[in-house]
């Protein structure tokens, strides 16, 4: 089985999540290629695809949505899983629920276009050096905290579930038109 893990990352957190997902799927025996979404080519050759993006301003990064739109026909015919990396855990508890409810909106148009099997939101890392002065002020006003909020055991478990689903798909005999 050949699996593609594509990602769009603004500061490296999403790239690291994608690499971890790819590594975990690879431990199941699948051949995995982890690439930035700008390097998505020859998608027909992959048996399964996992795509992820950082969420900024309530949306996937533009290069991620552009890559999905450019490859929508091929992706719609494959098993595809999506993940997003946002700052939910950096928010004060009173805002976390709202952020979780808003996350599906970031991928709604993509889901309508390619019908992925699932979407998962993970928290990322938020560092002061990533923020503009305006961004830092916004974070302070919102009561957010800097830090690395990636829950690696949760990410590993999700990737393990994907690997199991992919293995089950590979083990199913192809259906034919004859009886």
PyMOL CGO cylinders between C-alpha atoms (Angstrom):
from pymol import cmd
from pymol.cgo import CYLINDER

trace = [
    CYLINDER, 0.00, 0.00, 0.00, 1.29, 3.45, -0.94, 0.3, 1, 1, 1, 1, 1, 1,
    CYLINDER, 1.29, 3.45, -0.94, 0.10, 6.34, 1.24, 0.3, 1, 1, 1, 1, 1, 1,
    CYLINDER, 0.10, 6.34, 1.24, 0.56, 10.07, 0.73, 0.3, 1, 1, 1, 1, 1, 1,
    CYLINDER, 0.56, 10.07, 0.73, 0.58, 12.46, 3.68, 0.3, 1, 1, 1, 1, 1, 1,
    CYLINDER, 0.58, 12.46, 3.68, 0.41, 16.03, 2.38, 0.3, 1, 1, 1, 1, 1, 1,
    CYLINDER, 0.41, 16.03, 2.38, 0.56, 19.11, 4.58, 0.3, 1, 1, 1, 1, 1, 1,
    CYLINDER, 0.56, 19.11, 4.58, 0.56, 22.90, 4.64, 0.3, 1, 1, 1, 1, 1, 1,
    CYLINDER, 0.56, 22.90, 4.64, 2.42, 24.41, 7.58, 0.3, 1, 1, 1, 1, 1, 1,
    CYLINDER, 2.42, 24.41, 7.58, 3.04, 28.03, 8.46, 0.3, 1, 1, 1, 1, 1, 1,
    CYLINDER, 3.04, 28.03, 8.46, 5.63, 27.60, 11.22, 0.3, 1, 1, 1, 1, 1, 1,
    CYLINDER, 5.63, 27.60, 11.22, 6.50, 23.89, 11.23, 0.3, 1, 1, 1, 1, 1, 1,
    CYLINDER, 6.50, 23.89, 11.23, 4.04, 22.50, 13.77, 0.3, 1, 1, 1, 1, 1, 1,
    CYLINDER, 4.04, 22.50, 13.77, 1.74, 20.99, 11.14, 0.3, 1, 1, 1, 1, 1, 1,
    CYLINDER, 1.74, 20.99, 11.14, 4.73, 19.59, 9.24, 0.3, 1, 1, 1, 1, 1, 1,
    CYLINDER, 4.73, 19.59, 9.24, 5.83, 17.79, 12.39, 0.3, 1, 1, 1, 1, 1, 1,
    CYLINDER, 5.83, 17.79, 12.39, 2.33, 16.41, 12.93, 0.3, 1, 1, 1, 1, 1, 1,
    CYLINDER, 2.33, 16.41, 12.93, 2.27, 15.18, 9.31, 0.3, 1, 1, 1, 1, 1, 1,
    CYLINDER, 2.27, 15.18, 9.31, 5.68, 13.54, 9.74, 0.3, 1, 1, 1, 1, 1, 1,
    CYLINDER, 5.68, 13.54, 9.74, 4.47, 11.81, 12.90, 0.3, 1, 1, 1, 1, 1, 1,
    CYLINDER, 4.47, 11.81, 12.90, 1.30, 10.60, 11.19, 0.3, 1, 1, 1, 1, 1, 1,
    CYLINDER, 1.30, 10.60, 11.19, 3.35, 9.31, 8.26, 0.3, 1, 1, 1, 1, 1, 1,
    CYLINDER, 3.35, 9.31, 8.26, 5.81, 7.56, 10.55, 0.3, 1, 1, 1, 1, 1, 1,
    CYLINDER, 5.81, 7.56, 10.55, 3.04, 5.84, 12.48, 0.3, 1, 1, 1, 1, 1, 1,
    CYLINDER, 3.04, 5.84, 12.48, 1.27, 4.69, 9.31, 0.3, 1, 1, 1, 1, 1, 1,
    CYLINDER, 1.27, 4.69, 9.31, 4.61, 3.49, 7.96, 0.3, 1, 1, 1, 1, 1, 1,
    CYLINDER, 4.61, 3.49, 7.96, 5.15, 1.28, 11.01, 0.3, 1, 1, 1, 1, 1, 1,
    CYLINDER, 5.15, 1.28, 11.01, 2.11, -0.72, 9.86, 0.3, 1, 1, 1, 1, 1, 1,
    CYLINDER, 2.11, -0.72, 9.86, 3.99, -1.77, 6.74, 0.3, 1, 1, 1, 1, 1, 1,
    CYLINDER, 3.99, -1.77, 6.74, 2.65, 0.82, 4.30, 0.3, 1, 1, 1, 1, 1, 1,
    CYLINDER, 2.65, 0.82, 4.30, 5.03, 2.80, 2.11, 0.3, 1, 1, 1, 1, 1, 1,
    CYLINDER, 5.03, 2.80, 2.11, 4.47, 6.45, 3.06, 0.3, 1, 1, 1, 1, 1, 1,
    CYLINDER, 4.47, 6.45, 3.06, 5.52, 9.69, 1.41, 0.3, 1, 1, 1, 1, 1, 1,
    CYLINDER, 5.52, 9.69, 1.41, 5.19, 12.91, 3.44, 0.3, 1, 1, 1, 1, 1, 1,
    CYLINDER, 5.19, 12.91, 3.44, 5.30, 16.07, 1.32, 0.3, 1, 1, 1, 1, 1, 1,
    CYLINDER, 5.30, 16.07, 1.32, 4.22, 19.72, 1.39, 0.3, 1, 1, 1, 1, 1, 1,
    CYLINDER, 4.22, 19.72, 1.39, 0.97, 20.24, -0.53, 0.3, 1, 1, 1, 1, 1, 1,
    CYLINDER, 0.97, 20.24, -0.53, 2.87, 22.28, -3.11, 0.3, 1, 1, 1, 1, 1, 1,
    CYLINDER, 2.87, 22.28, -3.11, 4.67, 19.06, -4.10, 0.3, 1, 1, 1, 1, 1, 1,
    CYLINDER, 4.67, 19.06, -4.10, 1.56, 16.95, -4.68, 0.3, 1, 1, 1, 1, 1, 1,
    CYLINDER, 1.56, 16.95, -4.68, 2.02, 15.15, -7.99, 0.3, 1, 1, 1, 1, 1, 1,
    CYLINDER, 2.02, 15.15, -7.99, 0.78, 11.91, -9.54, 0.3, 1, 1, 1, 1, 1, 1,
    CYLINDER, 0.78, 11.91, -9.54, -1.91, 11.36, -6.93, 0.3, 1, 1, 1, 1, 1, 1,
    CYLINDER, -1.91, 11.36, -6.93, -3.34, 8.50, -8.99, 0.3, 1, 1, 1, 1, 1, 1,
    CYLINDER, -3.34, 8.50, -8.99, -0.47, 6.27, -7.85, 0.3, 1, 1, 1, 1, 1, 1,
    CYLINDER, -0.47, 6.27, -7.85, -1.42, 6.45, -4.14, 0.3, 1, 1, 1, 1, 1, 1,
    CYLINDER, -1.42, 6.45, -4.14, -3.79, 4.00, -2.50, 0.3, 1, 1, 1, 1, 1, 1,
    CYLINDER, -3.79, 4.00, -2.50, -4.76, 6.41, 0.31, 0.3, 1, 1, 1, 1, 1, 1,
    CYLINDER, -4.76, 6.41, 0.31, -4.22, 10.08, 1.12, 0.3, 1, 1, 1, 1, 1, 1,
    CYLINDER, -4.22, 10.08, 1.12, -4.00, 12.02, 4.36, 0.3, 1, 1, 1, 1, 1, 1,
    CYLINDER, -4.00, 12.02, 4.36, -4.05, 15.82, 4.05, 0.3, 1, 1, 1, 1, 1, 1,
    CYLINDER, -4.05, 15.82, 4.05, -3.48, 18.38, 6.78, 0.3, 1, 1, 1, 1, 1, 1,
    CYLINDER, -3.48, 18.38, 6.78, -3.17, 22.09, 7.20, 0.3, 1, 1, 1, 1, 1, 1,
    CYLINDER, -3.17, 22.09, 7.20, -2.67, 24.69, 9.85, 0.3, 1, 1, 1, 1, 1, 1,
    CYLINDER, -2.67, 24.69, 9.85, -5.78, 26.75, 10.53, 0.3, 1, 1, 1, 1, 1, 1,
    CYLINDER, -5.78, 26.75, 10.53, -5.24, 30.48, 10.38, 0.3, 1, 1, 1, 1, 1, 1,
    CYLINDER, -5.24, 30.48, 10.38, -8.11, 32.95, 10.68, 0.3, 1, 1, 1, 1, 1, 1,
    CYLINDER, -8.11, 32.95, 10.68, -10.61, 30.10, 10.72, 0.3, 1, 1, 1, 1, 1, 1,
    CYLINDER, -10.61, 30.10, 10.72, -9.47, 28.50, 7.46, 0.3, 1, 1, 1, 1, 1, 1,
    CYLINDER, -9.47, 28.50, 7.46, -6.95, 26.08, 6.02, 0.3, 1, 1, 1, 1, 1, 1,
    CYLINDER, -6.95, 26.08, 6.02, -3.89, 27.75, 4.56, 0.3, 1, 1, 1, 1, 1, 1,
    CYLINDER, -3.89, 27.75, 4.56, -4.50, 28.89, 0.95, 0.3, 1, 1, 1, 1, 1, 1,
    CYLINDER, -4.50, 28.89, 0.95, -1.95, 26.48, -0.53, 0.3, 1, 1, 1, 1, 1, 1,
    CYLINDER, -1.95, 26.48, -0.53, -3.79, 23.55, 1.08, 0.3, 1, 1, 1, 1, 1, 1,
    CYLINDER, -3.79, 23.55, 1.08, -7.22, 24.51, -0.25, 0.3, 1, 1, 1, 1, 1, 1,
    CYLINDER, -7.22, 24.51, -0.25, -5.72, 25.24, -3.68, 0.3, 1, 1, 1, 1, 1, 1,
    CYLINDER, -5.72, 25.24, -3.68, -4.06, 21.81, -3.76, 0.3, 1, 1, 1, 1, 1, 1,
    CYLINDER, -4.06, 21.81, -3.76, -7.33, 20.11, -2.85, 0.3, 1, 1, 1, 1, 1, 1,
    CYLINDER, -7.33, 20.11, -2.85, -9.27, 22.03, -5.50, 0.3, 1, 1, 1, 1, 1, 1,
    CYLINDER, -9.27, 22.03, -5.50, -6.63, 21.31, -8.15, 0.3, 1, 1, 1, 1, 1, 1,
    CYLINDER, -6.63, 21.31, -8.15, -6.74, 17.57, -7.37, 0.3, 1, 1, 1, 1, 1, 1,
    CYLINDER, -6.74, 17.57, -7.37, -10.39, 17.22, -6.35, 0.3, 1, 1, 1, 1, 1, 1,
    CYLINDER, -10.39, 17.22, -6.35, -11.37, 14.69, -9.01, 0.3, 1, 1, 1, 1, 1, 1,
    CYLINDER, -11.37, 14.69, -9.01, -8.59, 12.26, -8.09, 0.3, 1, 1, 1, 1, 1, 1,
    CYLINDER, -8.59, 12.26, -8.09, -9.03, 12.80, -4.34, 0.3, 1, 1, 1, 1, 1, 1,
    CYLINDER, -9.03, 12.80, -4.34, -12.78, 12.21, -4.50, 0.3, 1, 1, 1, 1, 1, 1,
    CYLINDER, -12.78, 12.21, -4.50, -12.10, 8.71, -5.88, 0.3, 1, 1, 1, 1, 1, 1,
    CYLINDER, -12.10, 8.71, -5.88, -9.68, 7.72, -3.10, 0.3, 1, 1, 1, 1, 1, 1,
    CYLINDER, -9.68, 7.72, -3.10, -9.86, 7.09, 0.63, 0.3, 1, 1, 1, 1, 1, 1,
    CYLINDER, -9.86, 7.09, 0.63, -8.87, 10.45, 2.11, 0.3, 1, 1, 1, 1, 1, 1,
    CYLINDER, -8.87, 10.45, 2.11, -8.54, 11.62, 5.70, 0.3, 1, 1, 1, 1, 1, 1,
    CYLINDER, -8.54, 11.62, 5.70, -8.07, 15.24, 6.78, 0.3, 1, 1, 1, 1, 1, 1,
    CYLINDER, -8.07, 15.24, 6.78, -6.48, 16.83, 9.80, 0.3, 1, 1, 1, 1, 1, 1,
    CYLINDER, -6.48, 16.83, 9.80, -6.20, 20.41, 10.93, 0.3, 1, 1, 1, 1, 1, 1,
    CYLINDER, -6.20, 20.41, 10.93, -3.80, 21.95, 13.41, 0.3, 1, 1, 1, 1, 1, 1,
    CYLINDER, -3.80, 21.95, 13.41, -5.06, 24.92, 15.37, 0.3, 1, 1, 1, 1, 1, 1,
    CYLINDER, -5.06, 24.92, 15.37, -4.61, 26.64, 18.68, 0.3, 1, 1, 1, 1, 1, 1,
    CYLINDER, -4.61, 26.64, 18.68, -7.57, 25.24, 20.59, 0.3, 1, 1, 1, 1, 1, 1,
    CYLINDER, -7.57, 25.24, 20.59, -5.55, 24.17, 23.65, 0.3, 1, 1, 1, 1, 1, 1,
    CYLINDER, -5.55, 24.17, 23.65, -3.82, 27.57, 23.81, 0.3, 1, 1, 1, 1, 1, 1,
    CYLINDER, -3.82, 27.57, 23.81, -7.18, 29.26, 24.32, 0.3, 1, 1, 1, 1, 1, 1,
    CYLINDER, -7.18, 29.26, 24.32, -8.69, 29.84, 27.74, 0.3, 1, 1, 1, 1, 1, 1,
    CYLINDER, -8.69, 29.84, 27.74, -11.14, 27.04, 28.63, 0.3, 1, 1, 1, 1, 1, 1,
    CYLINDER, -11.14, 27.04, 28.63, -14.14, 29.29, 28.07, 0.3, 1, 1, 1, 1, 1, 1,
    CYLINDER, -14.14, 29.29, 28.07, -13.19, 29.65, 24.37, 0.3, 1, 1, 1, 1, 1, 1,
    CYLINDER, -13.19, 29.65, 24.37, -12.10, 26.07, 23.65, 0.3, 1, 1, 1, 1, 1, 1,
    CYLINDER, -12.10, 26.07, 23.65, -15.60, 24.70, 23.08, 0.3, 1, 1, 1, 1, 1, 1,
    CYLINDER, -15.60, 24.70, 23.08, -16.39, 27.42, 20.60, 0.3, 1, 1, 1, 1, 1, 1,
    CYLINDER, -16.39, 27.42, 20.60, -13.13, 26.81, 18.74, 0.3, 1, 1, 1, 1, 1, 1,
    CYLINDER, -13.13, 26.81, 18.74, -13.95, 23.09, 18.52, 0.3, 1, 1, 1, 1, 1, 1,
    CYLINDER, -13.95, 23.09, 18.52, -17.37, 23.90, 17.06, 0.3, 1, 1, 1, 1, 1, 1,
    CYLINDER, -17.37, 23.90, 17.06, -15.83, 26.33, 14.55, 0.3, 1, 1, 1, 1, 1, 1,
    CYLINDER, -15.83, 26.33, 14.55, -13.14, 23.92, 13.30, 0.3, 1, 1, 1, 1, 1, 1,
    CYLINDER, -13.14, 23.92, 13.30, -15.43, 21.96, 10.94, 0.3, 1, 1, 1, 1, 1, 1,
    CYLINDER, -15.43, 21.96, 10.94, -16.16, 25.19, 9.07, 0.3, 1, 1, 1, 1, 1, 1,
    CYLINDER, -16.16, 25.19, 9.07, -12.49, 25.36, 8.08, 0.3, 1, 1, 1, 1, 1, 1,
    CYLINDER, -12.49, 25.36, 8.08, -12.88, 22.23, 5.95, 0.3, 1, 1, 1, 1, 1, 1,
    CYLINDER, -12.88, 22.23, 5.95, -16.58, 22.30, 5.02, 0.3, 1, 1, 1, 1, 1, 1,
    CYLINDER, -16.58, 22.30, 5.02, -16.02, 23.25, 1.37, 0.3, 1, 1, 1, 1, 1, 1,
    CYLINDER, -16.02, 23.25, 1.37, -13.24, 20.69, 1.05, 0.3, 1, 1, 1, 1, 1, 1,
    CYLINDER, -13.24, 20.69, 1.05, -15.44, 17.97, 2.55, 0.3, 1, 1, 1, 1, 1, 1,
    CYLINDER, -15.44, 17.97, 2.55, -18.21, 18.75, 0.06, 0.3, 1, 1, 1, 1, 1, 1,
    CYLINDER, -18.21, 18.75, 0.06, -15.75, 18.51, -2.80, 0.3, 1, 1, 1, 1, 1, 1,
    CYLINDER, -15.75, 18.51, -2.80, -13.81, 15.32, -1.98, 0.3, 1, 1, 1, 1, 1, 1,
    CYLINDER, -13.81, 15.32, -1.98, -15.90, 13.54, 0.69, 0.3, 1, 1, 1, 1, 1, 1,
    CYLINDER, -15.90, 13.54, 0.69, -13.11, 12.48, 3.07, 0.3, 1, 1, 1, 1, 1, 1,
    CYLINDER, -13.11, 12.48, 3.07, -13.66, 9.63, 5.47, 0.3, 1, 1, 1, 1, 1, 1,
    CYLINDER, -13.66, 9.63, 5.47, -12.99, 11.84, 8.49, 0.3, 1, 1, 1, 1, 1, 1,
    CYLINDER, -12.99, 11.84, 8.49, -11.51, 15.10, 9.72, 0.3, 1, 1, 1, 1, 1, 1,
    CYLINDER, -11.51, 15.10, 9.72, -9.60, 15.54, 12.97, 0.3, 1, 1, 1, 1, 1, 1,
    CYLINDER, -9.60, 15.54, 12.97, -8.54, 18.74, 14.74, 0.3, 1, 1, 1, 1, 1, 1,
    CYLINDER, -8.54, 18.74, 14.74, -5.32, 18.76, 16.75, 0.3, 1, 1, 1, 1, 1, 1,
    CYLINDER, -5.32, 18.76, 16.75, -3.78, 21.53, 18.80, 0.3, 1, 1, 1, 1, 1, 1,
    CYLINDER, -3.78, 21.53, 18.80, -0.43, 22.80, 17.63, 0.3, 1, 1, 1, 1, 1, 1,
    CYLINDER, -0.43, 22.80, 17.63, 2.41, 24.87, 18.99, 0.3, 1, 1, 1, 1, 1, 1,
    CYLINDER, 2.41, 24.87, 18.99, 2.20, 28.62, 19.50, 0.3, 1, 1, 1, 1, 1, 1,
    CYLINDER, 2.20, 28.62, 19.50, 5.47, 30.45, 20.04, 0.3, 1, 1, 1, 1, 1, 1,
    CYLINDER, 5.47, 30.45, 20.04, 6.00, 34.13, 20.69, 0.3, 1, 1, 1, 1, 1, 1,
    CYLINDER, 6.00, 34.13, 20.69, 8.51, 34.42, 17.84, 0.3, 1, 1, 1, 1, 1, 1,
    CYLINDER, 8.51, 34.42, 17.84, 5.78, 33.32, 15.39, 0.3, 1, 1, 1, 1, 1, 1,
    CYLINDER, 5.78, 33.32, 15.39, 3.56, 36.26, 16.23, 0.3, 1, 1, 1, 1, 1, 1,
    CYLINDER, 3.56, 36.26, 16.23, 3.54, 39.76, 14.93, 0.3, 1, 1, 1, 1, 1, 1,
    CYLINDER, 3.54, 39.76, 14.93, 3.11, 42.56, 17.44, 0.3, 1, 1, 1, 1, 1, 1,
    CYLINDER, 3.11, 42.56, 17.44, -0.57, 42.66, 16.52, 0.3, 1, 1, 1, 1, 1, 1,
    CYLINDER, -0.57, 42.66, 16.52, -0.86, 38.86, 16.89, 0.3, 1, 1, 1, 1, 1, 1,
    CYLINDER, -0.86, 38.86, 16.89, 0.82, 38.97, 20.28, 0.3, 1, 1, 1, 1, 1, 1,
    CYLINDER, 0.82, 38.97, 20.28, -1.59, 41.67, 21.43, 0.3, 1, 1, 1, 1, 1, 1,
    CYLINDER, -1.59, 41.67, 21.43, -4.55, 39.66, 20.17, 0.3, 1, 1, 1, 1, 1, 1,
    CYLINDER, -4.55, 39.66, 20.17, -3.30, 36.55, 22.04, 0.3, 1, 1, 1, 1, 1, 1,
    CYLINDER, -3.30, 36.55, 22.04, -2.90, 38.52, 25.27, 0.3, 1, 1, 1, 1, 1, 1,
    CYLINDER, -2.90, 38.52, 25.27, -6.35, 40.07, 24.95, 0.3, 1, 1, 1, 1, 1, 1,
    CYLINDER, -6.35, 40.07, 24.95, -7.89, 36.64, 24.36, 0.3, 1, 1, 1, 1, 1, 1,
    CYLINDER, -7.89, 36.64, 24.36, -6.09, 35.18, 27.36, 0.3, 1, 1, 1, 1, 1, 1,
    CYLINDER, -6.09, 35.18, 27.36, -4.13, 32.67, 25.27, 0.3, 1, 1, 1, 1, 1, 1,
    CYLINDER, -4.13, 32.67, 25.27, -0.88, 31.04, 26.34, 0.3, 1, 1, 1, 1, 1, 1,
    CYLINDER, -0.88, 31.04, 26.34, 2.21, 30.24, 24.33, 0.3, 1, 1, 1, 1, 1, 1,
    CYLINDER, 2.21, 30.24, 24.33, 3.38, 26.66, 24.31, 0.3, 1, 1, 1, 1, 1, 1,
    CYLINDER, 3.38, 26.66, 24.31, 3.47, 23.34, 22.52, 0.3, 1, 1, 1, 1, 1, 1,
    CYLINDER, 3.47, 23.34, 22.52, 0.02, 21.79, 22.86, 0.3, 1, 1, 1, 1, 1, 1,
    CYLINDER, 0.02, 21.79, 22.86, 0.44, 18.88, 20.47, 0.3, 1, 1, 1, 1, 1, 1,
    CYLINDER, 0.44, 18.88, 20.47, -0.93, 15.75, 22.15, 0.3, 1, 1, 1, 1, 1, 1,
    CYLINDER, -0.93, 15.75, 22.15, 1.41, 13.18, 20.59, 0.3, 1, 1, 1, 1, 1, 1,
    CYLINDER, 1.41, 13.18, 20.59, -0.37, 10.13, 22.09, 0.3, 1, 1, 1, 1, 1, 1,
    CYLINDER, -0.37, 10.13, 22.09, -3.66, 11.36, 20.57, 0.3, 1, 1, 1, 1, 1, 1,
    CYLINDER, -3.66, 11.36, 20.57, -1.99, 11.95, 17.20, 0.3, 1, 1, 1, 1, 1, 1,
    CYLINDER, -1.99, 11.95, 17.20, -0.33, 8.53, 17.32, 0.3, 1, 1, 1, 1, 1, 1,
    CYLINDER, -0.33, 8.53, 17.32, -3.63, 6.83, 18.19, 0.3, 1, 1, 1, 1, 1, 1,
    CYLINDER, -3.63, 6.83, 18.19, -5.43, 8.56, 15.32, 0.3, 1, 1, 1, 1, 1, 1,
    CYLINDER, -5.43, 8.56, 15.32, -2.69, 7.62, 12.86, 0.3, 1, 1, 1, 1, 1, 1,
    CYLINDER, -2.69, 7.62, 12.86, -2.80, 4.06, 14.17, 0.3, 1, 1, 1, 1, 1, 1,
    CYLINDER, -2.80, 4.06, 14.17, -6.55, 3.96, 13.52, 0.3, 1, 1, 1, 1, 1, 1,
    CYLINDER, -6.55, 3.96, 13.52, -5.94, 5.20, 9.97, 0.3, 1, 1, 1, 1, 1, 1,
    CYLINDER, -5.94, 5.20, 9.97, -3.31, 2.52, 9.43, 0.3, 1, 1, 1, 1, 1, 1,
    CYLINDER, -3.31, 2.52, 9.43, -5.81, -0.14, 10.56, 0.3, 1, 1, 1, 1, 1, 1,
    CYLINDER, -5.81, -0.14, 10.56, -8.51, 1.22, 8.25, 0.3, 1, 1, 1, 1, 1, 1,
    CYLINDER, -8.51, 1.22, 8.25, -6.07, 1.30, 5.35, 0.3, 1, 1, 1, 1, 1, 1,
    CYLINDER, -6.07, 1.30, 5.35, -4.98, -2.29, 6.03, 0.3, 1, 1, 1, 1, 1, 1,
    CYLINDER, -4.98, -2.29, 6.03, -8.62, -3.42, 6.09, 0.3, 1, 1, 1, 1, 1, 1,
    CYLINDER, -8.62, -3.42, 6.09, -9.24, -1.64, 2.78, 0.3, 1, 1, 1, 1, 1, 1,
    CYLINDER, -9.24, -1.64, 2.78, -6.19, -3.32, 1.24, 0.3, 1, 1, 1, 1, 1, 1,
    CYLINDER, -6.19, -3.32, 1.24, -7.33, -6.74, 2.48, 0.3, 1, 1, 1, 1, 1, 1,
    CYLINDER, -7.33, -6.74, 2.48, -10.81, -6.44, 0.93, 0.3, 1, 1, 1, 1, 1, 1,
    CYLINDER, -10.81, -6.44, 0.93, -11.12, -8.09, -2.45, 0.3, 1, 1, 1, 1, 1, 1,
    CYLINDER, -11.12, -8.09, -2.45, -11.83, -5.68, -5.27, 0.3, 1, 1, 1, 1, 1, 1,
    CYLINDER, -11.83, -5.68, -5.27, -15.46, -5.79, -6.32, 0.3, 1, 1, 1, 1, 1, 1,
    CYLINDER, -15.46, -5.79, -6.32, -16.13, -6.68, -9.91, 0.3, 1, 1, 1, 1, 1, 1,
    CYLINDER, -16.13, -6.68, -9.91, -19.11, -6.01, -12.12, 0.3, 1, 1, 1, 1, 1, 1,
    CYLINDER, -19.11, -6.01, -12.12, -19.76, -9.69, -12.81, 0.3, 1, 1, 1, 1, 1, 1,
    CYLINDER, -19.76, -9.69, -12.81, -21.65, -12.17, -10.64, 0.3, 1, 1, 1, 1, 1, 1,
]
cmd.load_cgo(trace, "trace")
